[in-house]
């Protein structure tokens, strides 16, 4: 698969050297009460996810504690730490954690985002890992914890898609028509693939996101980031989820779409919205610009 991520990894990677350096940085921070966020960020952002997994594994082997656990004693438990946790997690584990949290909290926007934007292969792995970790299926949890809109999420979950994330639009239309028929007149004609507008805001949001993900998932991520950094309160969780999650896939393309759509660099938008949280805005900007 051709990727257009901002992170490619270090060609001279040495897991033990990185683990030792990070340990020294954290130790020095405790002894001298100095900020280490910028130094930690520079190391992690220059390594691929696979390399970061090896650093964490080596760190555990050398010091009998995980890197994240050791870092908890040093850095604030805010957005910077959440970004570091995302960077140090395996992508599948992070997706599963985010989906589980969204289902338990009834966060339908996040549920929709995750189900719509993952490829067939990614979604299959999410479903398998979710069931293994939580001993319950995603479909069962949607039925048990999500209210009247659970049928739309289950239909998205079961929508036919190829391994490269192309979707048979005729089959999608068939699914949409079935869903719409269940909502007994709560819609009116609108543009594009959906052709219907639902009076129910949540359902309409999810259907629009579904169609946008089919047409151009990279452009959708750009739009979601714009919404996240222009809302009254920044949606930092979504920014972290997208920026870290797409950093080795298509973040360069997302940046390009953002510039074309909004005439502003993505990293500048993040800095302007989140600049007061310096460590967090710095590490996110590093990933975007890398």
HUNORFEN-V744563 format. One line per field, one symbol per residue. ss: DSSP state (2 for helix, 1 for strand, 0 for the rest). psi: psi as a letter, one per 30 degrees, with the letter a starting at -180 (. if undefined). A space follows every 10 residues. Layout:
BEGIN
ss: ???
psi: ???
END
This chain:
BEGIN
ss: 0000000000 0000222222 2222222222 2200002222 2222200022 2222222222 2220002222 2000000022 2222222200 2222222222 2222200222 2222222002 2222222222 2222000222 2222200002 2222222000 1000001022 2222222222 2000001100 0000001100 2222222222 2222222222 2222222222 0000022222 2222200000 2222222222 2200022222 2222000222 2222222220
psi: kklhlfkflk fhkjeeeeee eeeeeeeeee efhlkgeeee eeeefgklee eeeeeeeeee eeghkleeee fffelkhbee eeeeeeefkk eeeeeeeeee eeeefhjfee eeeeeefkle eeeeeeeeee eeefhkleee eeeefkbfgf eeeeeeegkk klfggkkjfe eeeeeeeeee ffgighllkl laeegkkkfj eeeeeeeeee eeeeejeeee eeeeeeeegf lekkieeeee eeeefgfgdg eeeeeeeeee eghkkeeeee eeegffieee eeeeeeeef.
END
